Amino acid sequence: MYTIDKNTAEALLLERPRYPFKQMDIGDSFFLDDFRLAESARISAINYVKRHELPWRFSLRKIDKGWRIFRVH
């Protein structure tokens, strides 16, 4: 018999980061302070648009202390 452990730290670490693309309107953005995470979000945005066949566009911009992902179209 197996025991199921709920909400373990290891299980939480296995979840992929979720980005708020679905909730974003044109002009909305979100901030990321790590370039590698920002680049990952940019690629995720591209894949999100392709997967859902949307006419949307996203842009990654460097700001003072990090990067912002904007929905531009």
C-alpha positions as CSV (number, residue, x, y, z in Angstrom):
1,M,0.0,0.0,0.0
2,Y,1.3,3.5,-0.9
3,T,0.9,6.6,1.2
4,I,0.1,9.9,-0.6
5,D,1.8,13.0,0.7
6,K,0.1,16.2,0.0
7,N,1.8,19.6,-0.7
8,T,5.4,18.4,-0.2
9,A,8.2,20.8,-0.9
10,E,9.5,18.5,-3.6
11,A,6.2,18.4,-5.4
12,L,6.0,22.2,-5.4
13,L,9.5,22.4,-6.9
14,L,8.4,20.2,-9.8
15,E,5.7,22.5,-10.9
16,R,6.6,24.7,-13.9
17,P,6.4,28.4,-13.4
18,R,3.2,29.9,-14.8
19,Y,3.2,33.2,-16.5
20,P,0.0,35.4,-16.7
21,F,-0.2,35.6,-20.5
22,K,-3.9,34.7,-20.6
23,Q,-4.9,37.6,-18.3
24,M,-2.8,40.2,-20.1
25,D,-4.3,43.0,-22.2
26,I,-2.4,45.1,-24.7
27,G,0.0,47.4,-22.8
28,D,0.2,45.1,-19.7
29,S,3.5,43.8,-18.5
30,F,5.2,41.9,-15.7
31,F,8.6,42.3,-14.1
32,L,11.4,39.8,-13.8
33,D,14.7,40.5,-12.1
34,D,16.7,37.5,-13.5
35,F,17.7,37.6,-17.2
36,R,17.5,33.8,-17.6
37,L,14.0,33.7,-16.2
38,A,13.0,36.7,-18.4
39,E,14.4,34.9,-21.5
40,S,12.5,31.8,-20.5
41,A,9.3,33.8,-20.2
42,R,9.8,35.4,-23.6
43,I,10.1,31.9,-25.2
44,S,7.1,30.7,-23.2
45,A,5.1,33.7,-24.6
46,I,6.1,32.8,-28.1
47,N,5.1,29.2,-27.6
48,Y,1.8,30.3,-25.9
49,V,0.8,32.4,-28.9
50,K,1.7,29.5,-31.3
51,R,-0.1,26.9,-29.3
52,H,-3.3,28.9,-29.0
53,E,-3.0,30.3,-32.5
54,L,-3.4,33.9,-31.3
55,P,-2.5,37.1,-33.2
56,W,-0.7,38.4,-30.1
57,R,2.8,39.7,-29.7
58,F,5.1,40.0,-26.7
59,S,8.2,42.1,-26.2
60,L,11.1,41.8,-23.7
61,R,12.6,45.1,-22.6
62,K,15.5,45.9,-20.2
63,I,14.6,48.4,-17.5
64,D,16.7,49.8,-14.6
65,K,16.7,46.7,-12.3
66,G,15.5,43.9,-14.5
67,W,13.3,43.1,-17.5
68,R,9.7,43.5,-18.4
69,I,7.6,41.3,-20.7
70,F,5.0,43.4,-22.5
71,R,2.0,42.4,-24.5
72,V,2.3,44.8,-27.5
73,H,-0.4,43.4,-29.8
